[in-house]
């Protein structure tokens, strides 16, 4: 049987006569008589003849619900890891302002450089249950070692190496989630993961302040060193838990899943896009990298994400912005938490609705507009107007809901093959982090306490993000139109060459395998 470059069958076998026991399957088959062979899909995942696993059957629905419950439970460890990060310790190293900014920036150097190689290696190895926890163990060790640093150079080196190993976590987590969940399920799952970071924003600084206030001098160590010890120990502990909890990919996971659950997991991915979610054995290690770099859509979304990350740079200085309300340190840290709790709840609702409606652009845009309103309020009000400025902080934090949807849009817009998706996720996430480097210089003390200039910069960045997203959406709308034209040509004339020519960046073989009805989410 001939294989395409993505590793799926292109010559569909003749449809055999089916005799299912479930009447709902018969109805499903009638409704989808023009789609690729259901039997061929079953055969592709090792379930030949088991028509009770086809979409719409009672058995399939039950297995799918059970599978998603298991996956949600096992991926919860990623949320815990993202939450278990303390904030604020960098400010207790008695650094000059430019040294503090350099320490913030140097982490992103390692983080940016190693994301693409890390995800390429993860896709090649195919064992995220070992790869991601191993990186986390090293991450925890480096965090502990940071606690024994005595000078700026030592802290600089540990931050650089920390960025290198942290590069494995977020792109790897996004990639493994995309291997198990369909494009209309992934927004909520990505948001749950990011809620770990939002919760960390809410309470990390407060916990750090508690440690700094109570652990100074314990066992002869300064309080800021205890912060590194605690974070490192927590990271290593959760890394060991993750080795047990995290699954591998659907095609090679065995622990914790039944055979039929694995078959359904693979069927879900096949039906979602029309291709088996695997790479061709003939592909070189760099094939996914080349495919990703040739897809110019990636660069548009990457620029949009970079602008958005720069606009979100207020996150790093959120306690400072909250302190402009005029309260003491403890009160400031307490007041900084509720906006992030609000942001978390808003992001969950927004992503749930995005999955339900299968819409991305407006769900990523309206939270950014809300953030812009928050920026304008902060620019237009005096520090004495505490109520208005505090409301503005809620609106600014809520803009994260749009940023998260952009990540889910990124995943659903580059569905196959996995090698390309792995690189695309890492490449866009990595280069967008240059926005964090730029953002660390957007909020100098000389702009305070009003930070009008800083707010003007981040407002412009959000405006740029929205404009680029409009462009990206139009590209996908045009691609969907060409997909529809190609399908119509195939149905009317049976001309695969004409159909393939109308599709967006596909070959004749890919056109033969593409599931009828596939569309990019816009």
PLY file of the C-alpha trace (Angstrom):
ply
format ascii 1.0
element vertex 522
property float x
property float y
property float z
element edge 521
property int vertex1
property int vertex2
end_header
0.00 0.00 0.00
1.47 3.36 -1.03
2.43 5.82 1.69
2.51 9.58 1.58
5.21 11.72 3.12
3.09 12.07 6.23
2.97 8.34 6.73
-0.66 7.55 5.96
-2.22 5.32 3.34
-3.15 6.99 0.08
-4.71 4.03 -1.76
-7.94 3.33 0.07
-9.11 -0.31 -0.10
-12.49 -1.19 -1.57
-15.23 -0.73 1.00
-16.34 -4.19 2.19
-19.91 -5.03 2.99
-20.61 -4.02 6.60
-22.98 -5.83 8.93
-22.92 -3.82 12.17
-25.14 -4.77 15.06
-25.58 -1.16 16.17
-28.27 0.65 14.20
-26.70 4.00 15.09
-23.61 2.96 13.16
-25.74 2.30 10.09
-27.17 5.81 10.35
-23.66 7.20 10.79
-22.47 5.31 7.72
-25.34 6.67 5.64
-24.62 10.22 6.79
-20.93 9.89 5.90
-21.13 7.78 2.76
-18.92 10.20 0.82
-16.09 10.23 3.41
-13.01 7.94 3.27
-13.73 4.36 4.20
-14.63 3.89 7.84
-13.27 0.37 7.60
-9.98 1.77 6.30
-9.78 4.05 9.34
-10.41 1.12 11.66
-7.79 -0.94 9.89
-5.26 1.90 10.16
-5.41 1.74 13.97
-5.49 -2.05 14.25
-9.26 -2.40 14.77
-10.18 -3.96 11.42
-13.82 -5.05 11.29
-14.67 -3.68 14.77
-17.38 -1.31 13.56
-18.57 -0.68 17.11
-15.57 1.67 17.47
-16.80 3.91 14.65
-17.95 7.45 15.43
-21.45 7.69 16.89
-21.80 4.18 18.31
-22.72 3.79 21.97
-19.55 1.79 22.66
-17.36 4.43 21.03
-19.01 7.25 22.99
-18.51 5.40 26.29
-14.86 4.58 25.54
-14.16 8.15 24.44
-15.60 9.60 27.65
-13.52 7.18 29.73
-10.41 7.98 27.72
-10.79 11.75 28.14
-11.34 11.37 31.90
-8.09 9.41 32.14
-6.20 11.91 30.02
-7.49 14.92 31.97
-6.41 13.25 35.20
-2.97 12.27 33.96
-2.21 15.63 32.37
-3.14 17.42 35.61
0.45 16.92 36.77
1.51 19.45 34.11
-0.75 22.06 35.70
0.78 21.37 39.12
4.28 21.76 37.69
3.40 25.06 36.06
1.92 26.28 39.36
4.81 25.24 41.61
6.98 28.21 40.74
7.76 30.91 43.26
7.97 34.56 42.30
9.93 37.52 43.51
13.20 35.99 44.68
15.22 37.77 41.98
14.46 41.07 43.65
16.15 39.92 46.87
19.64 39.46 45.39
20.48 43.13 46.00
21.08 43.66 42.29
21.27 46.89 40.37
18.32 47.53 38.06
20.22 46.67 34.87
21.59 43.48 36.47
18.09 42.42 37.47
16.86 43.00 33.91
19.81 41.02 32.55
18.99 38.10 34.86
15.42 38.18 33.60
16.57 38.26 30.00
19.34 35.63 30.10
16.89 32.88 31.02
15.07 33.49 27.74
18.28 33.14 25.73
18.58 29.47 26.69
14.82 29.07 26.59
14.58 30.40 23.02
17.60 28.55 21.58
16.67 25.10 22.87
12.91 24.86 22.30
13.00 23.72 18.67
15.80 21.12 19.17
14.02 19.89 22.29
10.67 19.32 20.57
12.37 17.69 17.57
14.12 15.31 19.95
10.89 14.64 21.85
9.05 13.77 18.64
11.93 11.53 17.55
12.25 9.70 20.88
8.49 9.41 21.34
8.68 9.04 25.14
7.39 12.24 26.76
6.75 10.32 29.99
10.54 10.08 30.38
11.84 13.06 28.43
9.84 15.84 30.09
10.31 14.57 33.69
14.05 14.06 33.08
14.35 17.69 31.98
12.39 18.71 35.07
14.76 16.82 37.35
17.69 18.74 35.90
15.63 21.94 36.18
15.10 21.26 39.90
18.78 20.52 40.48
19.81 23.78 38.80
17.30 25.67 40.92
18.86 24.23 44.08
22.33 25.12 42.81
21.16 28.69 42.21
20.61 28.91 45.94
24.32 28.49 46.59
25.39 31.23 44.16
27.33 34.09 45.72
27.75 36.54 42.85
26.09 37.93 39.76
28.11 35.77 37.34
27.09 32.56 39.12
23.44 33.59 39.10
23.75 34.52 35.42
25.10 31.08 34.44
22.51 29.15 36.43
19.71 31.22 34.89
21.09 30.50 31.42
21.19 26.74 32.05
17.78 26.90 33.70
16.34 28.37 30.51
17.88 25.55 28.48
16.18 22.79 30.46
12.91 24.70 30.94
12.73 24.79 27.13
11.63 21.16 27.22
8.55 21.76 29.38
6.02 24.11 27.77
6.55 23.24 24.07
6.69 19.57 25.04
3.51 19.85 27.09
1.69 21.63 24.26
2.85 18.99 21.79
1.84 15.95 23.84
-1.60 17.47 24.53
-2.03 18.03 20.78
-1.30 14.32 20.22
-4.29 13.22 22.31
-6.98 15.92 21.96
-8.95 17.01 18.89
-8.82 20.58 17.63
-12.25 21.35 19.14
-11.13 20.06 22.57
-7.68 21.54 22.83
-8.51 25.14 23.84
-9.86 24.15 27.24
-6.93 21.78 27.90
-4.32 24.36 26.97
-6.12 26.87 29.18
-6.16 24.50 32.15
-2.40 24.11 31.68
-1.88 27.88 31.50
-4.05 28.36 34.57
-1.13 26.86 36.46
0.92 29.87 35.42
-1.92 32.27 36.23
-2.32 30.76 39.70
1.44 31.12 40.14
1.09 34.79 39.19
-1.64 35.15 41.79
0.01 33.51 44.77
3.68 32.94 43.90
4.83 36.36 45.04
2.75 36.11 48.22
4.24 32.72 49.10
7.70 34.04 48.29
7.12 36.99 50.62
6.09 34.59 53.39
9.26 32.55 52.95
11.42 35.68 52.87
9.81 36.92 56.08
10.07 33.68 58.06
13.02 31.64 56.75
15.84 34.16 56.94
18.78 32.68 58.85
17.28 29.19 59.18
20.12 26.65 59.26
22.47 29.49 58.42
20.94 30.26 55.02
19.48 33.53 53.78
15.75 33.57 53.02
16.20 34.07 49.26
18.32 30.90 49.13
15.50 28.95 50.77
13.26 30.03 47.90
15.55 28.30 45.42
15.85 25.21 47.61
12.07 24.93 47.99
11.32 25.46 44.30
14.04 23.00 43.27
12.82 20.34 45.70
9.19 20.75 44.58
10.20 20.54 40.92
12.19 17.32 41.43
9.37 15.74 43.44
6.76 16.50 40.78
9.17 15.28 38.10
9.18 11.85 39.73
5.37 11.91 39.94
5.19 12.92 36.27
7.21 9.85 35.25
4.35 7.72 36.55
1.42 9.88 35.46
2.32 11.21 32.01
1.37 9.07 29.01
3.48 8.70 25.90
1.94 9.15 22.45
-1.21 7.24 21.41
0.69 4.80 19.19
3.14 3.69 21.91
1.29 4.20 25.22
0.41 1.03 27.09
0.50 1.79 30.80
-2.91 2.79 32.15
-4.91 2.35 28.93
-6.85 -0.57 27.49
-6.26 -1.68 23.91
-9.62 -0.31 22.77
-8.89 3.06 24.43
-5.64 3.32 22.47
-7.47 2.41 19.25
-10.11 5.07 19.91
-7.39 7.62 20.75
-5.77 7.02 17.36
-9.14 7.02 15.58
-9.98 10.40 17.11
-6.81 11.94 15.71
-7.32 10.31 12.30
-10.92 11.51 12.04
-10.05 15.00 13.28
-7.86 15.80 10.28
-8.17 12.84 7.94
-4.65 11.51 8.44
-3.00 9.12 10.86
-1.06 11.26 13.34
2.36 9.79 12.60
5.44 10.57 10.55
6.72 8.58 7.61
9.57 6.16 8.35
11.33 7.57 5.28
11.44 11.08 6.73
14.80 12.45 7.83
15.29 13.89 11.31
15.18 17.41 9.86
12.10 16.93 7.63
9.70 18.54 10.11
12.03 21.51 10.55
12.23 22.12 6.80
8.46 21.78 6.38
7.80 24.25 9.19
10.30 26.84 7.99
8.79 26.74 4.49
5.28 27.48 5.77
5.07 31.27 5.81
1.87 31.23 7.91
4.10 30.35 10.85
5.93 33.68 10.63
2.74 35.72 10.74
1.48 33.99 13.87
4.97 34.13 15.39
5.10 37.92 14.95
1.61 38.20 16.42
2.61 36.13 19.45
5.79 38.17 19.90
3.83 41.42 19.94
1.33 39.88 22.36
4.07 38.63 24.73
5.61 42.12 24.75
2.18 43.53 25.55
1.83 41.07 28.42
5.15 42.15 29.96
3.21 43.93 32.71
2.91 40.47 34.24
6.54 40.55 35.45
6.00 43.90 37.14
2.47 43.30 38.37
3.36 43.67 42.09
5.09 46.97 41.23
2.02 48.19 39.34
-0.20 47.13 42.23
2.07 48.98 44.65
1.24 52.24 42.84
-2.13 52.02 44.62
-0.26 53.19 47.71
-0.45 50.22 50.08
2.23 48.37 52.04
4.11 45.28 50.85
1.80 42.65 52.36
-1.35 44.47 51.28
0.10 44.92 47.79
0.80 41.19 47.40
-2.71 40.36 48.64
-4.26 42.84 46.20
-2.19 41.42 43.33
-3.80 37.97 43.62
-7.53 38.56 42.77
-6.90 39.90 39.22
-5.11 36.66 38.31
-7.87 34.53 39.81
-10.30 36.53 37.66
-8.04 35.99 34.64
-7.99 32.23 35.25
-11.79 31.99 35.45
-12.23 34.21 32.39
-9.74 32.13 30.39
-11.54 28.89 31.26
-14.93 30.26 30.17
-13.47 31.79 27.00
-11.68 28.59 25.96
-14.72 26.42 26.72
-16.83 28.63 24.46
-14.12 28.62 21.79
-14.17 24.81 21.71
-17.95 24.76 21.58
-18.15 27.22 18.69
-14.91 26.12 16.97
-13.97 29.79 16.63
-10.55 31.34 17.33
-10.21 34.92 16.08
-12.85 36.68 18.18
-12.06 34.58 21.24
-8.45 35.75 21.01
-9.35 39.36 20.15
-11.94 40.51 22.67
-9.75 39.81 25.76
-6.96 41.88 24.15
-9.42 44.72 23.58
-10.38 44.44 27.25
-6.69 44.68 28.15
-6.35 47.80 25.98
-9.23 49.38 27.91
-7.36 48.57 31.12
-4.20 50.22 29.78
-6.14 53.36 28.82
-7.73 53.59 32.28
-4.30 53.32 33.92
-2.92 56.02 31.61
-5.87 58.37 32.09
-6.34 58.18 35.87
-4.29 59.66 38.68
-2.67 57.43 41.34
-5.20 58.81 43.84
-8.07 57.13 41.93
-7.39 53.74 43.48
-10.70 52.08 42.54
-10.36 52.81 38.82
-6.71 51.75 38.73
-7.48 48.50 40.53
-10.28 47.72 38.06
-7.77 48.41 35.29
-5.47 45.73 36.73
-8.31 43.18 36.47
-8.88 44.11 32.82
-5.17 43.87 32.05
-4.82 40.45 33.67
-7.90 39.26 31.78
-6.12 39.80 28.46
-4.29 36.51 29.07
-7.49 34.74 28.00
-6.87 35.90 24.43
-3.19 34.99 24.48
-4.00 31.40 25.43
-6.47 31.05 22.54
-3.68 32.13 20.19
-1.70 29.08 21.31
-4.60 26.77 20.57
-5.01 28.48 17.19
-1.36 27.80 16.54
-1.76 24.07 17.22
-4.92 23.61 15.14
-3.50 25.53 12.16
-0.55 23.15 11.63
-2.13 19.73 12.25
0.02 17.28 10.28
2.52 15.71 10.17
3.55 15.58 13.85
7.19 16.42 13.08
6.09 19.70 11.50
3.64 20.46 14.32
6.34 19.82 16.95
8.69 22.29 15.28
5.93 24.82 14.60
4.82 24.87 18.25
8.38 25.19 19.55
9.53 27.66 16.88
6.64 30.08 17.36
6.74 29.82 21.14
10.53 30.23 21.22
10.84 33.28 19.01
7.78 34.90 20.56
9.69 34.86 23.86
11.90 37.62 22.49
8.90 39.68 23.52
9.79 38.86 27.12
13.33 40.11 26.57
12.02 43.35 25.09
9.32 43.53 27.75
11.86 43.45 30.58
13.02 46.90 29.43
9.55 48.40 28.94
8.98 49.15 32.64
12.03 51.05 33.98
11.64 52.81 37.31
12.06 56.20 35.62
8.66 55.68 33.93
6.97 55.23 37.30
4.83 55.64 39.20
2.32 56.37 36.42
4.13 54.26 33.76
2.25 56.14 31.02
4.99 55.49 28.46
5.09 51.80 29.37
1.33 51.48 28.99
1.55 53.24 25.63
4.08 50.66 24.40
2.07 47.61 25.49
-1.13 49.14 24.08
0.59 49.48 20.71
1.76 45.86 20.95
-1.79 44.60 21.54
-2.99 46.67 18.58
-0.29 45.08 16.42
-1.34 41.63 17.62
-4.96 42.19 16.63
-3.96 43.49 13.18
-1.74 40.45 12.51
-4.49 38.12 13.71
-6.90 39.70 11.21
-4.36 38.93 8.48
-3.82 35.35 9.71
-7.57 34.73 9.86
-8.00 35.92 6.28
-5.26 33.52 5.15
-7.07 30.59 6.77
-10.42 31.69 5.33
-8.84 31.69 1.87
-7.28 28.27 2.52
-10.68 26.89 3.56
-12.19 28.29 0.38
-9.57 26.47 -1.69
-10.22 23.25 0.22
-13.92 23.56 -0.62
-13.16 24.20 -4.30
-10.86 21.19 -4.37
-13.49 18.91 -2.83
-16.09 20.14 -5.28
-13.76 19.50 -8.22
-13.08 15.99 -6.98
-16.78 15.22 -6.48
-17.80 16.60 -9.87
-14.93 15.38 -12.01
-13.03 12.82 -9.95
-9.91 14.73 -10.93
-7.38 14.34 -8.09
-4.87 16.59 -9.83
-7.38 19.43 -10.09
-8.50 18.87 -6.52
-4.95 18.80 -5.19
-4.04 21.95 -7.08
-6.87 23.77 -5.32
-5.80 22.66 -1.86
-3.50 24.68 0.35
0.08 23.36 0.21
-0.83 19.72 -0.51
0.33 17.10 -2.96
-1.88 14.76 -4.99
-1.21 11.99 -2.46
-2.14 14.25 0.42
-5.30 15.31 -1.40
-6.34 11.68 -1.76
-5.92 11.12 1.97
-7.42 14.39 3.19
-10.71 13.80 4.96
-13.69 15.43 3.28
-14.91 18.31 5.37
-11.61 19.27 7.03
-11.36 23.00 7.63
-8.96 25.26 9.50
-10.51 26.86 12.57
-10.85 30.60 12.14
0 1
1 2
2 3
3 4
4 5
5 6
6 7
7 8
8 9
9 10
10 11
11 12
12 13
13 14
14 15
15 16
16 17
17 18
18 19
19 20
20 21
21 22
22 23
23 24
24 25
25 26
26 27
27 28
28 29
29 30
30 31
31 32
32 33
33 34
34 35
35 36
36 37
37 38
38 39
39 40
40 41
41 42
42 43
43 44
44 45
45 46
46 47
47 48
48 49
49 50
50 51
51 52
52 53
53 54
54 55
55 56
56 57
57 58
58 59
59 60
60 61
61 62
62 63
63 64
64 65
65 66
66 67
67 68
68 69
69 70
70 71
71 72
72 73
73 74
74 75
75 76
76 77
77 78
78 79
79 80
80 81
81 82
82 83
83 84
84 85
85 86
86 87
87 88
88 89
89 90
90 91
91 92
92 93
93 94
94 95
95 96
96 97
97 98
98 99
99 100
100 101
101 102
102 103
103 104
104 105
105 106
106 107
107 108
108 109
109 110
110 111
111 112
112 113
113 114
114 115
115 116
116 117
117 118
118 119
119 120
120 121
121 122
122 123
123 124
124 125
125 126
126 127
127 128
128 129
129 130
130 131
131 132
132 133
133 134
134 135
135 136
136 137
137 138
138 139
139 140
140 141
141 142
142 143
143 144
144 145
145 146
146 147
147 148
148 149
149 150
150 151
151 152
152 153
153 154
154 155
155 156
156 157
157 158
158 159
159 160
160 161
161 162
162 163
163 164
164 165
165 166
166 167
167 168
168 169
169 170
170 171
171 172
172 173
173 174
174 175
175 176
176 177
177 178
178 179
179 180
180 181
181 182
182 183
183 184
184 185
185 186
186 187
187 188
188 189
189 190
190 191
191 192
192 193
193 194
194 195
195 196
196 197
197 198
198 199
199 200
200 201
201 202
202 203
203 204
204 205
205 206
206 207
207 208
208 209
209 210
210 211
211 212
212 213
213 214
214 215
215 216
216 217
217 218
218 219
219 220
220 221
221 222
222 223
223 224
224 225
225 226
226 227
227 228
228 229
229 230
230 231
231 232
232 233
233 234
234 235
235 236
236 237
237 238
238 239
239 240
240 241
241 242
242 243
243 244
244 245
245 246
246 247
247 248
248 249
249 250
250 251
251 252
252 253
253 254
254 255
255 256
256 257
257 258
258 259
259 260
260 261
261 262
262 263
263 264
264 265
265 266
266 267
267 268
268 269
269 270
270 271
271 272
272 273
273 274
274 275
275 276
276 277
277 278
278 279
279 280
280 281
281 282
282 283
283 284
284 285
285 286
286 287
287 288
288 289
289 290
290 291
291 292
292 293
293 294
294 295
295 296
296 297
297 298
298 299
299 300
300 301
301 302
302 303
303 304
304 305
305 306
306 307
307 308
308 309
309 310
310 311
311 312
312 313
313 314
314 315
315 316
316 317
317 318
318 319
319 320
320 321
321 322
322 323
323 324
324 325
325 326
326 327
327 328
328 329
329 330
330 331
331 332
332 333
333 334
334 335
335 336
336 337
337 338
338 339
339 340
340 341
341 342
342 343
343 344
344 345
345 346
346 347
347 348
348 349
349 350
350 351
351 352
352 353
353 354
354 355
355 356
356 357
357 358
358 359
359 360
360 361
361 362
362 363
363 364
364 365
365 366
366 367
367 368
368 369
369 370
370 371
371 372
372 373
373 374
374 375
375 376
376 377
377 378
378 379
379 380
380 381
381 382
382 383
383 384
384 385
385 386
386 387
387 388
388 389
389 390
390 391
391 392
392 393
393 394
394 395
395 396
396 397
397 398
398 399
399 400
400 401
401 402
402 403
403 404
404 405
405 406
406 407
407 408
408 409
409 410
410 411
411 412
412 413
413 414
414 415
415 416
416 417
417 418
418 419
419 420
420 421
421 422
422 423
423 424
424 425
425 426
426 427
427 428
428 429
429 430
430 431
431 432
432 433
433 434
434 435
435 436
436 437
437 438
438 439
439 440
440 441
441 442
442 443
443 444
444 445
445 446
446 447
447 448
448 449
449 450
450 451
451 452
452 453
453 454
454 455
455 456
456 457
457 458
458 459
459 460
460 461
461 462
462 463
463 464
464 465
465 466
466 467
467 468
468 469
469 470
470 471
471 472
472 473
473 474
474 475
475 476
476 477
477 478
478 479
479 480
480 481
481 482
482 483
483 484
484 485
485 486
486 487
487 488
488 489
489 490
490 491
491 492
492 493
493 494
494 495
495 496
496 497
497 498
498 499
499 500
500 501
501 502
502 503
503 504
504 505
505 506
506 507
507 508
508 509
509 510
510 511
511 512
512 513
513 514
514 515
515 516
516 517
517 518
518 519
519 520
520 521
